[in-house]
Amino acid sequence: MLIFILQFLRAFQEARVTVVAGENDSGKSTIGKLIYLVIRGLSKYKEEFEADRIELLINLTDRIYFEVRGNIGVLR
């Protein structure tokens, strides 16, 4: 049992745990919510950026296609 406790304490020291403590209504939950929103926002940003980039490329390709198609009649 003593070995287990020592292993647990060693793992706890290596974990680098951060604790936010304070009185009621001091903003502990607000800090947690803020951290959650920032992490979630950053992960969503990458997905949305990729989707926007793909949509932009599709729109640009469509514009080029229709521009070239419209100019083919002018060249004849």
trRosetta pair geometry for C-beta under 8 A, 3 or more apart (Angstrom, degrees):
i j d omega theta_ij theta_ji phi_ij phi_ji
1 4 5.6 -52 -153 33 36 114
1 5 6.5 35 151 -18 66 103
2 5 5.7 -53 -149 35 34 111
2 6 6.4 33 153 -18 66 106
3 6 5.8 -56 -149 38 32 111
3 7 6.3 32 153 -19 66 106
4 7 5.7 -56 -148 37 30 110
4 8 6.3 32 153 -21 64 106
5 8 5.6 -53 -148 35 31 114
5 9 6.4 30 154 -18 65 105
6 9 5.8 -53 -146 37 32 110
6 10 6.4 33 154 -19 64 105
7 10 5.7 -53 -147 36 31 112
7 11 6.4 30 154 -17 65 106
8 11 5.8 -56 -148 38 30 109
8 12 6.2 32 152 -22 64 108
9 12 5.5 -52 -145 36 32 115
9 13 6.5 36 155 -22 64 102
10 13 5.8 -52 -151 32 31 112
10 14 6.6 22 154 -11 63 109
11 14 5.9 -63 -149 42 32 107
11 15 6.3 45 151 -40 66 105
12 15 5.6 -46 -148 16 32 120
12 17 7.0 -36 -167 -4 76 128
20 28 5.0 153 125 -139 114 91
20 31 5.7 -164 -144 79 165 145
20 32 7.2 -152 46 -53 148 91
21 28 7.4 11 -125 -102 14 133
22 26 3.7 -113 137 82 129 149
22 27 7.2 -5 80 50 155 71
22 28 5.4 -178 45 -56 107 108
23 26 4.8 105 62 -38 72 125
27 30 4.5 -55 -159 42 72 122
27 31 6.0 79 142 -28 87 93
28 31 6.0 -55 -157 30 30 110
28 32 6.8 27 150 -14 63 106
29 32 5.5 -54 -151 38 38 113
29 33 6.2 38 152 -19 70 105
30 33 5.7 -53 -145 38 31 111
30 34 6.2 35 154 -22 64 106
31 34 5.6 -54 -148 35 30 114
31 35 6.5 30 155 -18 64 104
32 35 5.9 -54 -149 35 31 109
32 36 6.3 32 153 -19 64 107
33 36 5.5 -54 -147 37 32 115
33 37 6.3 30 155 -19 66 106
34 37 5.9 -55 -146 37 29 109
34 38 6.4 28 156 -18 64 106
35 38 5.9 -56 -148 36 30 110
35 39 6.3 24 158 -13 65 108
36 39 6.1 -61 -148 40 27 105
36 40 6.0 19 159 -12 66 114
37 40 5.8 -57 -137 45 28 107
37 41 5.7 32 160 -24 65 111
38 41 5.7 -54 -141 37 25 113
38 42 6.4 24 159 -19 61 106
39 42 6.0 -56 -150 34 28 108
39 43 6.6 21 156 -13 63 107
40 43 6.0 -60 -149 39 31 106
40 44 6.1 26 156 -14 67 111
41 44 5.8 -59 -142 43 29 108
41 45 6.0 41 154 -34 64 105
42 45 5.4 -45 -145 23 31 119
42 46 7.2 33 157 -20 59 97
43 46 6.2 -49 -161 26 34 109
43 47 7.1 28 147 -10 63 106
44 47 5.6 -59 -154 41 41 110
44 48 5.9 33 154 -15 75 110
45 48 5.9 -59 -141 43 28 106
45 49 5.9 33 157 -25 65 109
46 49 5.7 -52 -143 34 26 114
46 50 6.5 27 156 -18 61 105
47 50 5.9 -58 -153 35 29 109
47 51 6.5 26 152 -16 65 108
48 51 5.6 -53 -145 39 35 112
48 52 6.1 36 155 -19 67 106
49 52 5.8 -54 -146 38 29 110
49 53 6.3 31 154 -22 63 107
50 53 5.7 -53 -147 34 30 113
50 54 6.5 29 155 -18 63 104
51 54 5.9 -55 -150 36 31 110
51 55 6.4 29 153 -16 65 107
52 55 5.7 -56 -146 40 32 111
52 56 6.2 35 154 -22 66 106
53 56 5.7 -53 -147 35 30 113
53 57 6.5 30 154 -18 63 105
54 57 5.8 -55 -150 36 32 111
54 58 6.4 32 152 -19 65 105
55 58 5.7 -53 -147 36 33 112
55 59 6.3 32 155 -17 66 106
56 59 5.8 -55 -147 38 30 110
56 60 6.2 29 155 -18 65 109
57 60 5.7 -55 -143 39 30 112
57 61 6.2 32 156 -20 64 107
58 61 5.8 -55 -148 37 29 112
58 62 6.4 30 153 -19 63 106
59 62 5.7 -54 -148 36 31 112
59 63 6.4 31 154 -19 65 105
60 63 5.7 -52 -147 35 31 111
60 64 6.4 30 155 -17 65 105
61 64 5.8 -55 -147 37 31 110
61 65 6.2 34 153 -22 65 107
62 65 5.6 -54 -147 35 30 114
62 66 6.3 18 161 -10 66 108
63 66 6.2 -60 -144 42 27 101
63 67 6.0 29 156 -21 64 111
64 67 5.7 -57 -144 37 28 113
64 68 6.2 24 159 -14 65 108
65 68 6.1 -62 -151 39 25 105
65 69 6.0 22 154 -17 64 113
66 69 5.4 -52 -138 41 33 115
66 70 6.0 36 159 -21 65 107
67 70 5.9 -57 -147 37 26 110
67 71 6.4 17 156 -13 62 111
68 71 5.9 -62 -146 41 30 106
68 72 6.7 47 153 -41 64 94
69 72 5.9 -37 -155 6 32 116
70 73 6.8 -54 -174 28 38 105
70 74 7.4 32 138 -14 65 109
71 74 5.0 -52 -153 35 54 117
71 75 6.3 56 150 -25 76 101
72 75 5.9 -56 -153 32 33 112
72 76 7.1 36 152 -27 63 102
73 76 6.0 -51 -154 22 36 113
